């Protein structure tokens, strides 16, 4: 871990740019980085849709919490999956992290980004109203654990600057 300012955990609905921002910030600041969903796939040797299909969402949420704990101890920046707040264990872990950033943007933008993504079992082939319902069901939990909410529908350099400035001024 690089400093007292880490770990930095990026949360938010699917499609908000957590992975893209996490990679950008890690490279720009020489931080270690992990995408939690990718880490789970690597460790389990199965895709997330395969885990959902064979074991169900509840088992996936248990795995997510297990691997989140590992990543919090090893990485400076962690991009989580959009449903990280669905698992009680993960939610409790995130409440112990100081710098949790909630990336958010307009729902119409998110819908266009995720509506046909087969790697997102909670979004694939959903209608806009169905995705909106899922989004609204998660908002209060994102808000509950976020150190700061940021609009991710801006340039990466501006988004990073906003986050770094909030870290420095804390």
N, C-alpha and C positions, 0 to 999 in steps of 0.2 A: 504494500500500500504506500502511496506517495506522500500523504500529508494528513494533517488533522482535518482537512476538508473532505476527506473521503471515508467511507464509500459514498458515492453519489448514485442514487437509484432513480431511474427514469420509469415512471408509471404513466398510464393513460390508456385510452381505448385503442383497439387495434387500428392501425393505419395512421397514427398520429406522428410517426417518425422517430420513435424511440431508438430503434436500431441505427438508423442513419445518423442521428444526432450523437448517439453514444460513440460510434466509430469516429466521427468527426472530432469530437472533444478529446477522445483518447489520443488520437494522432497529433492534434494541435498542442496538447499539453503533456505529452509523454506519459500518459496514464495507462494502466492496464485496463482492459475492457473485456466484458463478456455479454453476449446475448443469452439470457437465461433459457429461452426456448431452444436455441441451438445447442446449448450445453446439455439440456435434458435429452435431446435427440442423440447427441454423441454418446452420452453415458448409457442410455437405454438401448441404443442401436435399433431404434424404431422411430418412425415419424410421430408427430403429435396426433394426427388423425388415426394412425394405427393404435396408439395407446387408448384414445377415446373409444375406438371401435371394440377393441378386445377387452379392456379393463374398465372402461367407463370414466366419466369426468371426475368422480370422487377419488379414484386411484391416481389420476393425473394430478389433481390438486395436492395429494399427499407427496407425490414425487417432486412437485414444484417447490413445496416447502422444504423438503429435504435438501434439494440442490440449491435453493436460495440461501440456506444457512451456510453451505460450503462456499458459495460465491461471495457472500458478504465478508468472509474471512480472507479471501484471496484477491479480490479485484477492486480497483479504484472506481470504475464506472460499470454499472449493471443496468442493462435494458431488460425490463420484464415483459412478459406477455400481458395482453390487455385484461385478462381475467385473473391476474395475480390476487386481486382483492376478493375473489370469490371463495378462496380457501381460508378458513379461520386461522390456521397455523401461520400461513404466509402473512396474513394481515397483522397478526401479533408480532411477527418478526420485523415487519416494516415499521410498526409503531415505535420500535427501538432505534431506528435509524434517523439521524438528524436531517440529512439532506436528501429528501425525497421530493423529486420534481414531477409535477403532474403536467404532462403535455396534452394540450387540447386544441381543437379547432372546430370549424363548422361541421355539423353532422353530414351535410350534403357532400362535402369534400371527402370525409371518411368513407361514406357509402361508396362513392366512385372508386376509391382505392381498394376496398376489400370485398366488394360484392361477388366476385367470381374467383376468389382465391381459395383453391382447394386445400391449402395448408392451414386454413382457419376454420376449424369445424363448427364454431359458433357463428360464423358469418356466411359461409358458402351457401349460395342459393337462397338467401334470406331476402325478403322484400324490404323496402325502405322502412315501413312502419314496424316490422319485426326487429330490424337493427336498431331503430330509434328506441324501442322498448328496452332492448338489452342495454343500450347506452345509458338511458335514464335510470335503469335499475342499479347502475354502477357509480353514478356521479357522486352520491353522498359518501361512499367509501373512499373514492379518490380524494375527495375534499377533506375527509377526516384525517388522512395520514400525510397529506402533502405539506411540505415546508413552504412551497410556492407553486402557484399555477402559472404556466406560461403558454402563450399562444404559439403553437408550433407551425402555423401557416405564415412563416417569415423565413428569410434567408438564414442558412445555418450559422453564418458568422454573427448575425444579429442575435440569434437565439442563444448561441454560446456566450456572447457578451453579456446578455441579460442574466444568465445563470451565474457566470463568473462574478459579475458585479454584486449579485445578491450574496454569494459566498463571502466575498471580501468585506462587505458591509455588515455582515452578521456579527 
